């Protein structure tokens, strides 16, 4: 009887699904040097950041929990490749712009989004990242808090919408080329080691009690 109860408890624990974290569907903003390397999450908004000539800026639409979980633009195109046909001129700067519209899993209607794009923006020497983006990817849409809501009209509606716990914020591929990022503390939402250890102790104590009871009857 005890064994059946314990087996049932373990079976129930194994059936508990991993809980998906809440997240937000939005355009994240990234920066990268013209010589390549990894994307870095921007510490300023597009309207404040001022890239230099030869820099790269990236925008990725995805569902993410926060900046630590945000999904980077895919692809490894460098500045030389993006701006190969845009020569330097006095009084202006060239900024390589990478626009990744995400995946169907990121879209509110789960339809395939536009294909990723790379553009070379030629803007004034003091232009912001937002101005460089506007030079190559209009129409842009912002909300009243100056949050970037849409690039080239995508998505048509919504802005930083919060997702429910039923949405898996990690469904979209991470990083350059779509590779997943390394796991953090390894938490998976399943039963913890402490809980399993406690159940094991219950099993041992129960077995000992049954053995003692049988000895008294002998």
N, C-alpha and C positions, 0 to 999 in steps of 0.2 A: 504494500500500500504506500509506504513512504517513498519507495523507489519511483512509483508511478507519479506521485505528486511532484518529486524533484524533476523528473523527466519532463513533466508538463510545464514546470517553471522555466526550464532551459529552452524548451520549444517556443514558449511565448516570447522570451527575450530575443531569440533569434529571429522572430517574425516582426519585431519592431522596426519600422523603416527608419532610415537616416533622415533627420529633419533638415530641410533645406533652409538656409539663412535668408532673411529679408534682404532686399536689394533695391537699387534704383536703376531705371532705364534712362541713360543719358549719354551725351557726347563728352568723353574725357579728352583732355588736352595734354600733349606730350611734346618733348623737345629732344633733339639729338644733334650732335656735332656733324659737320659736313663730311668728316672722314669716316663716318659710320659709327659702330659701337651700338650700345643698347639704348633703347628709349628710356627717358627719365620722365616721371610724372611732373608736370609743370607746377612750380610753386606760386606762380602768378596766373591770373586769367588772361585770355587772349587779348583783351583790350589794354592790359598793362604790360605784358611781356613784349620786349623789343629785340627780336633776333638780329644777329649781324649778317652781313653778306656772307653767303656760303653755309648758313645754318639750315637745319631742317626742323619743321614742325609737323606734328601728326595729330589726327583726330580720329577717335574710335567710338562708334556707337555700340553700346553693349549694356547688359545688366550686370551691375557690380554692387558689392556691399559698401565699399568706401575706397579711398585712394590706395590703400594697401592691397585691395583685391581687384583693382581696376584692370581691364583688359587692354593690352597694348595694340597698336596698329600692327598688322601683319606685313610681311615682306621686308626685304633687306636692300632695297634700292638706295643708293647713296646720292649725295648732292650732284656729283659729276654726271651721273646717269640722268637724273631728273632735269638738270639745267644745261645739258650738253648743247642745246640749240639756242640758248639765251645768253649772249655775250654780255660782259660787264660794261656799264656805261657810267660816266661821271654823274654824281649827284643822286644815284639810285643804288639799290641793293637787290640782290636776288635771294629768294628764300624758297627752298624746296618744300612743297606742301604734300603730305600724304593723307588721304581721306579714305578711311575704312568704314564702310556702312554696316559692318557686322555680318551676322548670319541670320537665317530664318528663325533660329531659336531666340535671338535677341529682339526680333520684331514683335510689336504688339499683336499683329494679325498672323504671325508665323509664316508670312510669305517671304520669298527670296528678295533681299534688298538689292539695290544697285551694286555693280561690281566696284571693287576698290579702285581709286584713282591716284595718280601722282601728277602734280602740276608744278611749274616753275613760275612763281610770282615775282614780277619786277615792280618794286614799290619805292617810295621815297626813302631817303636814308634814315629817317626817324620814324618810319611806319611801325605800327604794332603788329603782333601776330594776327590779330583780328582783321586788320586792314589787308594783310597779305592773303588771308583766307578769302576775304570778300573780293579780292582782285581776280580770283580764279574759280570761285564756287558759289556765286550768287544763285538764288536768293538765300540769305541767312535769316533766321528767325530767333529773336531773343524774347525773354519774358521781362516783366517789370523789374525784376531783380538783376537784370543783365546776364542771366544764365543763357548760354547758347543752347537753343532748343532744336534747331534744324539747320542742316547744311545742304545746299542745292535743293531746298524744299523737302528734305527727308529728315524725320518723318513728317507727315502732313499735319499731325496733331500731337498733343502731349508735350510735356516738358519736365524731365526729372521725375517721372511718375514712380511712386513707391510700389514695389511688388509685394504680394502676400507671401507668407511662408511656404506656400505650395509651389513657388517658382524656384527652380534651382539656379542660383546666381552663378554657379560655376559651370554651366552647360557650355558656354562659349569657349573656344580654344584660347589659350593664353600665349602672349609673347610673340616674338618675331617668327614668322613661318607657321604660326598656330601651335607651337609646342606648349605643353602645360607647364605651369610653374611648379617649383618644388613644394611638397606638402609642408605645412607648418608643424603643429604639435602632434599631428597624426590622428586627431580626433575625427571620428567618422559618424558620430551620432548613435552608434550601437551601444550595447551594455558595456559599462566600464570594467576595468580589471578589478577594482575594489568590490564591485557588486558581484562579479563572478567568484571572487575569493570568498566573499561572505556566504554565498550559496554553498561553496565547497565545504566551509566550516559547518553549515547546517547539516549537510549530508553526513559528515563524519560524526557529529554529535548524535544524530538520529540513529546511525548504525550502531554506535556504542550503546545507546539506550535499548535498542532491540536485543543486542547480545546479552546485556545484563538481565533483561526480563526473561530470556530463554534460560539463563543459568539458574534463576530462582525457581523456575518450574521443574528443573531436572532433579 
